[in-house]
Amino acid sequence: MIRPRRPLAVGVVADHYQELDRLYREVWGEHVHHGLWRTGRESPGEAVELLAGFVAGQAGVRPGDHVCDVGSGYGASARYVVKQFGARVTAVTIVPAQHAYAEATGPVNGNPRYLLRDWLDNSLPDTSFDAAYAIESTEHMDDKARAFAEAFRVLRPGGGLAVCAWIAAEAVRPWERRHLLEPICREGRLPGMGTETDYRALLAGAGFAVEAVTDISREVRGTWGICLRETLRRIRTDPATRAFLLSAASRNRIFLLTMARIWAAYRTGAMRYLVFRARRPG
Ligand SMILES: C[S@@+](CC[C@H](N)C(=O)[O-])C[C@H]1O[C@@H](n2cnc3c(N)ncnc32)[C@H](O)[C@@H]1O
């Protein structure tokens, strides 16, 4: 597990997304996750939906299922799963701006149901979901054992879980750790970036049977070149973005540099993107 040099302060994950709310939506849109390029010709909008659809498929979502979206951002994946899979989705985020945005999209008959709360203390009933997925949220949770224990608890026996995660290579060179992965964790507010071995052990430790692990690093990594180019374009053309990045009061402006580190970490192989498919036995 790669960890930031100093432990992250309480509340910094929510603060990161709250402060970068506008920038994230303007640069990338309402899906706060990588895109998936199967052919390489997809637009960014198509690529993020492809990823959401792939994940829901890995979780085994079927029409009418009760599905939990763990760390749901603006709820875009939840809305996609409602629309494309005919599911009932509960979407949980800790970021007030994301929750408010999601509510403003106008859920139909409470579907998706958007909850503003910490996944590690979610109070959702036992065995109440047929399937669950977490797209790029467990990286932000310090107590990953508890995060997976909660997923296990809320799933019915036989329920499927899909987890997309930023993953550290099993062996990284000292310079990659120092200049890429450790700063990515510190600046990107990840209390721990696990390896594939870590995630397999965490899932198994929570009681899950890990059925498949898919490496889609090469099909998702194009996200960062696009984000970097778009951010640089905004710096040239948008005074508000420029002002944000120039202001010493902006607590998360370092993320511009983090994007370049992530881009490089995929290129060197220090960072991977994996999708874990797991099942609660029974
Ligand atoms: C990279 S974004 C991914 C958002 C979303 N899954 C999507 O696909 O658009 C990370 C998300 O994880 C959520 N998150 C991180 N820690 C969380 C926690 N302890 N409880 C609930 N949500 C959490 C954040 O609120 C944020 O929405």
The ligand as an ORCA input file, in Angstrom:
! r2SCAN-3c Opt
* xyz 0 1
  C     -13.192     10.002     -8.138
  S     -14.743     10.384     -7.425
  C     -15.731      9.135     -8.194
  C     -17.169      9.560     -8.254
  C     -18.151      8.595     -8.844
  N     -17.923      7.229     -8.441
  C     -18.232      8.696    -10.318
  O     -18.050      7.634    -10.877
  O     -18.483      9.737    -10.883
  C     -14.583      9.815     -5.763
  C     -15.887      9.843     -4.980
  O     -15.722      9.073     -3.784
  C     -16.508      9.664     -2.787
  N     -16.053      9.244     -1.468
  C     -14.782      9.219     -1.011
  N     -14.763      8.790      0.268
  C     -16.047      8.535      0.614
  C     -16.681      8.077      1.796
  N     -15.989      7.781      2.893
  N     -18.028      7.941      1.786
  C     -18.752      8.235      0.694
  N     -18.201      8.677     -0.458
  C     -16.877      8.821     -0.502
  C     -16.356     11.140     -3.006
  O     -17.425     11.802     -2.411
  C     -16.375     11.220     -4.530
  O     -17.702     11.382     -4.933
*
